[in-house]
Amino acid sequence: MNWHKQEIAPDEVRDLHARYGLDLLPAAILARRGITTPGEIKYYLENDLRYLHNPFLFEEMDDAVERLTAAIAEQEKVLVFGDRDVDGMTSIAILVSTFRELGLDVTWGLPLGDDPYGLTIDVVERFAADDGTLIVTVDCGTTNTVEIARAVELGLDTIVLDHHNPQDELPEAVAFINPKAPESSYPFAGICGCTIAMKLREALFFAKTEFFNETICLMNCRPGNDTVVIEAVKLRNLVELDRIQEHLVPDIVDATDTRLFRFLANEQILVYDAPMQVELLKRAFGPSTEINVLDIAPQVWKQFPGIEGRSLLKLRDGSKLAVYADGPPGEIDALIHVFEAYVTKHEAWVAEKVRDVLDLVALGTTADMMPLRNENRILVRAGIAEIQKGKRRGLRRLLEKQNLWGKTLSTRDLGWHLTPVLNAAGRMGEPDKAVRLLLSELPDEQDELSDQIIELNKRRKKIGDEAWKRIMPKARDSFLSLAERFVIVHDNAVHRGITGIIAGRLTRFFNAPAAVITSQDGRAVGSIRTVRGFGATTFLKQFEDVFDDWGGHDAAGGFHFPVERIGDVTGRMSLAAKDIVLTALEDEKITVDAELPWEFFNPNLESVVRLFEPYGQENAPLVFLVRGVKVSRLDLIGKTSEHVKMVLDAAEYRWPAVFWNAAERVKTDFTVGDTLDVVFQFTKNFFQNTESVQLVVLDVKKAGPREVVRDR
């Protein structure tokens, strides 16, 4: 196995060290991973929720808030409808709890049994017959154009909250909120449904503040070279709408003849340090000029006593504004920053409403394998902290039954031991049990539902193992017949709830895209999973004329169609597979994040590992290389003694380590007393309610002469 460590420029490491106050080791890792821009680094160094993107950056968030506000006022009946996976379940739980807090008459639903994905005509018509007036879809709805058109015919409004790839036609919704929507201005497309649900929650509670939908005009004046520079910005819901800058020569231009005058007309103008601002305005327009301004400085100082008397320049230079700005920020940017901080502190209860559901956001984001970049890092980190508080009693009960309660949780714990159990409820056709568990406030109900969900997961594992053995011969034949570019399997014995799991396993096994199709009750249902740069929805679009419905992401998709078309679909997919172009297979290699001199190979390494948490998609666990360590102890462990437990000695430290599936390499590649170069990950082992450090060895080589490590 090859070990690869990307070369980096020492100057780049020193720049990161100087600008962000980072130690050299994490600075080198960031540089090696290509994480060097302020906008990216911010999400590794900050945990505060104020660094999350504003929900009103979604163009139609205003429309959603206003429609729901009207529904509250008119006591309308609202239906929340979501998907059957963990993202859908958590999304429903977030919205239902939010709407209940706001006094809405809300019911909820999602596909049960063999129901198809997404909203259906039957659901729409039954809700209309029950005098419902507003449907909110979450983690679905983007492809439900026909169903939402039927809702319009029946006099129902629909709000769509989704993150799946849009097709050519968008639904006729009152508000369509999707970060992947055409021309969306939301700055990060990698969020999932439960995050969008949380964004709507935040917006709805912000709407109860005095700042909602108010146009805020901020202005700052400063002396220029023989001029007065006047800058102004308009905000609504803390989103910048417009800005202007004027360089005015004193006593030359009448105020009413400037663009500034038209920009400020009929607006309440907010400034910081009014006496200074008025003086500069009079210098620009003459002593007789009267411009009414409101000084926010006293209110700001009341909220933040430590900055009283400081100028905007000093506030700018002493804050993180300049650190994370792409370019040099101006005084007007400092004023915006101060005002946003004031509003956030003044309305701190809104952030607490957000924090209340971050446990669900962490579950949905992890389960849907969203990239752990950008704001997802703050959301998952804070969400795991909320899970560990145990405030959501149903979730705590499930943690207890999974032997996770009391452990310091990681995304690996969520992804391996928690979200698959919740997902099993959906795969086995009973996702309502998981939603009820997340919403439950009754201890007996929590206990019963968690037991039922765990049992469903056991059944899911059993039928999954049986299906895997059954379809493998067909999968091998398909892989070879399609030039090792694609795998397609149709087998009616495969449970419809596990087609995605089997497709994912086939993708990993063959390192090629895979589709699995099953048929039940006259309908064929399929899932596709992808790898090596292959786009799922781009591929599926070729067959939309024979699908009843389809959708998904770049990496995964689903579809269904009448069973009589099975031959047509599989035939066309097989034909299209011949044109698939996959990225080239690479030799198996381990990418090393940092080579550790012995002075860095100490318990302080844990702080570096924590800095880069949470780990997951697009943020793999850190991999370290250390040379010349000695194997002082070695034991074989596991049911068939297939794993190696060892102790590695380096200077004064002795490190417990485990090397999975490496027993056959003992006495061949290494043994007790050998000196090795080791590539490893730094992890924690949890045993008998005690946590301890444990290295997970990825590979070893016999050590050569130790060298001085200059580039970490």
Order of alpha helices (4+ residues) and beta strands (2+ residues): beta-alpha-alpha-alpha-alpha-beta-alpha-beta-alpha-beta-alpha-beta-beta-alpha-beta-beta-beta-alpha-beta-alpha-beta-alpha-alpha-alpha-alpha-alpha-alpha-alpha-alpha-alpha-alpha-alpha-beta-alpha-beta-beta-alpha-beta-beta-alpha-beta-beta-alpha-beta-beta-beta-beta-beta
